[in-house]
Amino acid sequence: MPDYAKTREHVFAIVPQQHYHLALNGGCGTRMNALALAELADKVVGVDISRQSMNTAAGLAQKTLKNNIVFNQASLLGILFKDETFDLVYSWGVIHHTVNPDQAFRELVRVLKPGGYLVLAVYLKTRLTFVPEKHFYTTEQMQRLYETHGLTFELLNPHTGRFKSTSNFIVRGQMKS
Ligand SMILES: C[S@@+](CC[C@H](N)C(=O)[O-])C[C@H]1O[C@@H](n2cnc3c(N)ncnc32)[C@H](O)[C@@H]1O
């Protein structure tokens, strides 16, 4: 069972502390990010491609009596929400696992409202990353992606995360109004 206190602390450290109306947890998995986000938002939508993850996540939400989270089994490559729906989009360790990380990024941006925040954790490409696939990002690539999509860019706590991993970095930006 994942440690909720640790996850909550991590989520609260990287998500700007304000109240959100609608938050998207893209690729929510079985873990507890969505539960922590539910403390900051009126409503959280958790989306994941895996039904098994969805069932576990929904079970956890039920156990903790969180009734402001809904879960959809769907792909981030075609998010079933209109443009500019969410004022917070949070996706930890997901886009680099999809078959088209750039499309996943564009979809996450598309559903973000002006003034809303996009918080991502992605795999880090280093001099030691020999896997040629595109889904390892440098911080500079991520900054370009954020800025060309009209977002501010902030690099948070590079090379760390709730797993003290050296292979992820966390970025955050606000969509210009
Ligand atoms: C490393 S896990 C991270 C889970 C969760 N965000 C967390 O922090 O614990 C990656 C998740 O991405 C999901 N995923 C992979 N491709 C996806 C896609 N195209 N659309 C939605 N979710 C996807 C997987 O099912 C898995 O739950």
The ligand as an SDF file (V2000), in Angstrom:
LIG
                    3D

 27 29  0  0  0  0  0  0  0  0999 V2000
    4.6210    5.1500  -13.6660 C   0  0  0  0  0  0  0  0  0  0  0  0
    2.8790    5.0550  -13.5800 S   0  0  0  0  0  0  0  0  0  0  0  0
    2.5360    6.5840  -12.6900 C   0  0  0  0  0  0  0  0  0  0  0  0
    1.2080    6.5220  -12.0040 C   0  0  0  0  0  0  0  0  0  0  0  0
    0.8510    7.7300  -11.1260 C   0  0  0  0  0  0  0  0  0  0  0  0
    0.8550    8.9710  -11.8770 N   0  0  0  0  0  0  0  0  0  0  0  0
    1.7360    7.8480   -9.9240 C   0  0  0  0  0  0  0  0  0  0  0  0
    2.4050    8.8700   -9.7740 O   0  0  0  0  0  0  0  0  0  0  0  0
    1.7540    6.9330   -9.1080 O   0  0  0  0  0  0  0  0  0  0  0  0
    2.3690    5.4260  -15.2390 C   0  0  0  0  0  0  0  0  0  0  0  0
    0.8740    5.3960  -15.4630 C   0  0  0  0  0  0  0  0  0  0  0  0
    0.5880    5.8970  -16.7620 O   0  0  0  0  0  0  0  0  0  0  0  0
   -0.5060    5.1710  -17.2850 C   0  0  0  0  0  0  0  0  0  0  0  0
   -0.5450    5.3800  -18.7410 N   0  0  0  0  0  0  0  0  0  0  0  0
    0.3440    4.9500  -19.6780 C   0  0  0  0  0  0  0  0  0  0  0  0
   -0.0210    5.3530  -20.9090 N   0  0  0  0  0  0  0  0  0  0  0  0
   -1.1610    6.0750  -20.7600 C   0  0  0  0  0  0  0  0  0  0  0  0
   -2.0290    6.7510  -21.6570 C   0  0  0  0  0  0  0  0  0  0  0  0
   -1.8000    6.7820  -22.9820 N   0  0  0  0  0  0  0  0  0  0  0  0
   -3.1100    7.3830  -21.1550 N   0  0  0  0  0  0  0  0  0  0  0  0
   -3.3650    7.3680  -19.8150 C   0  0  0  0  0  0  0  0  0  0  0  0
   -2.5800    6.7470  -18.9200 N   0  0  0  0  0  0  0  0  0  0  0  0
   -1.4950    6.1010  -19.3750 C   0  0  0  0  0  0  0  0  0  0  0  0
   -0.2400    3.7500  -16.8220 C   0  0  0  0  0  0  0  0  0  0  0  0
   -1.3800    2.9250  -16.8720 O   0  0  0  0  0  0  0  0  0  0  0  0
    0.2550    3.9880  -15.3960 C   0  0  0  0  0  0  0  0  0  0  0  0
   -0.7870    3.9730  -14.4570 O   0  0  0  0  0  0  0  0  0  0  0  0
  1  2  1  0
  2  3  1  0
  2 10  1  0
  3  4  1  0
  4  5  1  0
  5  6  1  0
  5  7  1  0
  7  8  2  0
  7  9  1  0
 10 11  1  0
 11 12  1  0
 11 26  1  0
 12 13  1  0
 13 14  1  0
 13 24  1  0
 14 15  1  0
 14 23  1  0
 15 16  2  0
 16 17  1  0
 17 18  1  0
 17 23  2  0
 18 19  1  0
 18 20  2  0
 20 21  1  0
 21 22  2  0
 22 23  1  0
 24 25  1  0
 24 26  1  0
 26 27  1  0
M  CHG  2   2   1   9  -1
M  END
$$$$
